Amino acid sequence: MDQAVPVIVLLTDFGLGDPYVGQMKGVLANSASRAHVVDLSHGVEPYRVAQAAFFLRASAAYFPPGSIFVCVVDPGVGSERKMVLAQCGQSFFLAPDNGLLSLLLSTTTEDSRLFDVSPAVAPASATFHGRDLFTPLAARLAAGEKPEELGHKLDPAALVRGSWAEPRTEGGSIIASVLHADRFGNLVLNLSAASWSPRLPVGGQVRVQSGAGRSMGFGKPGPSRHAARVVTHYAELAPNELGILVGSQGYMELALNQASAAKSLGLGLEAEVTLELPAGSR
């Protein structure tokens, strides 16, 4: 590893009210005492793999080369699901094989090596692989062990891929998924800004349809249809005007100005949104 002090990054849905994160850090204090441990987030909604995948994809580039990411949002813990180690460039990513690495690997496949690191490691709780398996593996990587010493190579085609990882086309429309609703109510879609921003000229409009919700906070629950204006920042929007813009995390967002698009549209994580793009941009 390039840096003198290994960086180990923790991403979980454990929250901070239970001792789970502390126990993982205790393992690292014993077995990787030189490492600098960083909490990326422990606020992933329980079981929401898509949200964790977004947090990881949006954040990985801000850490130094050689960082070791321990990503534990693992509804299948204790089952036969694989444990995966991805080496992307000089950094390492440990995660269950449940789609959590989908967004990360969508742009780093050519520079990635994948390993199945599902050995029986004792003692191991059947319900807490984050502490008993993933964290010790991170410590071994921090100590300089190579991926080949921890498991065997894995074909990328064998990985589980989340159905929410990529938008899909249906007729003349795009079906996007909500990866995250932040504390301001902005809805992060699975539309990478690099790919989609050029197709959405500022000032244009996108027709938005969601399967449920209220029309901008009014009317009866049910399918809702709106026009979203393409803008560059939130303050361009009038009160109750829906906008779509490039967010700071590298994805397109649906947003309101100083109000919650999530509440107004009645949308949550992994909800699907139909976007009818301007003619010539589909």
ChimeraX attribute file (.defattr): number of C-alpha atoms within 10 A of each C-alpha:
attribute: neighborCount
match mode: 1-to-1
recipient: residues
	/A:1	17
	/A:2	11
	/A:3	10
	/A:4	8
	/A:5	14
	/A:6	24
	/A:7	23
	/A:8	26
	/A:9	21
	/A:10	22
	/A:11	23
	/A:12	24
	/A:13	21
	/A:14	20
	/A:15	15
	/A:16	12
	/A:17	7
	/A:18	9
	/A:19	10
	/A:20	16
	/A:21	20
	/A:22	12
	/A:23	15
	/A:24	19
	/A:25	18
	/A:26	15
	/A:27	16
	/A:28	22
	/A:29	15
	/A:30	11
	/A:31	17
	/A:32	22
	/A:33	16
	/A:34	16
	/A:35	20
	/A:36	14
	/A:37	19
	/A:38	14
	/A:39	13
	/A:40	18
	/A:41	18
	/A:42	19
	/A:43	14
	/A:44	21
	/A:45	17
	/A:46	16
	/A:47	16
	/A:48	18
	/A:49	29
	/A:50	29
	/A:51	24
	/A:52	29
	/A:53	25
	/A:54	23
	/A:55	21
	/A:56	22
	/A:57	20
	/A:58	16
	/A:59	14
	/A:60	18
	/A:61	10
	/A:62	7
	/A:63	15
	/A:64	14
	/A:65	18
	/A:66	21
	/A:67	26
	/A:68	30
	/A:69	28
	/A:70	24
	/A:71	27
	/A:72	27
	/A:73	27
	/A:74	23
	/A:75	15
	/A:76	14
	/A:77	18
	/A:78	14
	/A:79	9
	/A:80	9
	/A:81	15
	/A:82	20
	/A:83	20
	/A:84	24
	/A:85	31
	/A:86	26
	/A:87	20
	/A:88	19
	/A:89	13
	/A:90	14
	/A:91	20
	/A:92	23
	/A:93	22
	/A:94	26
	/A:95	23
	/A:96	29
	/A:97	21
	/A:98	21
	/A:99	20
	/A:100	29
	/A:101	29
	/A:102	24
	/A:103	24
	/A:104	22
	/A:105	17
	/A:106	13
	/A:107	11
	/A:108	13
	/A:109	14
	/A:110	10
	/A:111	11
	/A:112	16
	/A:113	18
	/A:114	22
	/A:115	22
	/A:116	22
	/A:117	25
	/A:118	18
	/A:119	11
	/A:120	8
	/A:121	13
	/A:122	8
	/A:123	8
	/A:124	14
	/A:125	14
	/A:126	10
	/A:127	14
	/A:128	16
	/A:129	20
	/A:130	28
	/A:131	22
	/A:132	19
	/A:133	20
	/A:134	25
	/A:135	27
	/A:136	20
	/A:137	22
	/A:138	25
	/A:139	23
	/A:140	16
	/A:141	22
	/A:142	25
	/A:143	15
	/A:144	10
	/A:145	14
	/A:146	11
	/A:147	21
	/A:148	12
	/A:149	11
	/A:150	17
	/A:151	17
	/A:152	15
	/A:153	16
	/A:154	16
	/A:155	11
	/A:156	15
	/A:157	7
	/A:158	8
	/A:159	18
	/A:160	16
	/A:161	19
	/A:162	16
	/A:163	13
	/A:164	22
	/A:165	25
	/A:166	17
	/A:167	18
	/A:168	14
	/A:169	12
	/A:170	11
	/A:171	8
	/A:172	11
	/A:173	16
	/A:174	19
	/A:175	21
	/A:176	22
	/A:177	25
	/A:178	24
	/A:179	28
	/A:180	27
	/A:181	23
	/A:182	11
	/A:183	9
	/A:184	14
	/A:185	21
	/A:186	24
	/A:187	29
	/A:188	29
	/A:189	29
	/A:190	25
	/A:191	23
	/A:192	19
	/A:193	20
	/A:194	12
	/A:195	11
	/A:196	15
	/A:197	18
	/A:198	10
	/A:199	14
	/A:200	23
	/A:201	14
	/A:202	14
	/A:203	12
	/A:204	14
	/A:205	20
	/A:206	21
	/A:207	15
	/A:208	22
	/A:209	19
	/A:210	21
	/A:211	16
	/A:212	18
	/A:213	22
	/A:214	19
	/A:215	18
	/A:216	20
	/A:217	15
	/A:218	10
	/A:219	10
	/A:220	11
	/A:221	14
	/A:222	13
	/A:223	14
	/A:224	18
	/A:225	19
	/A:226	18
	/A:227	17
	/A:228	22
	/A:229	23
	/A:230	22
	/A:231	21
	/A:232	15
	/A:233	14
	/A:234	16
	/A:235	11
	/A:236	14
	/A:237	20
	/A:238	12
	/A:239	11
	/A:240	16
	/A:241	17
	/A:242	27
	/A:243	27
	/A:244	30
	/A:245	22
	/A:246	22
	/A:247	20
	/A:248	10
	/A:249	15
	/A:250	17
	/A:251	22
	/A:252	23
	/A:253	26
	/A:254	25
	/A:255	30
	/A:256	27
	/A:257	19
	/A:258	15
	/A:259	16
	/A:260	23
	/A:261	25
	/A:262	25
	/A:263	17
	/A:264	19
	/A:265	28
	/A:266	21
	/A:267	21
	/A:268	16
	/A:269	19
	/A:270	21
	/A:271	17
	/A:272	22
	/A:273	19
	/A:274	21
	/A:275	23
	/A:276	20
	/A:277	18
	/A:278	16
	/A:279	8
	/A:280	7
	/A:281	11
	/A:282	14
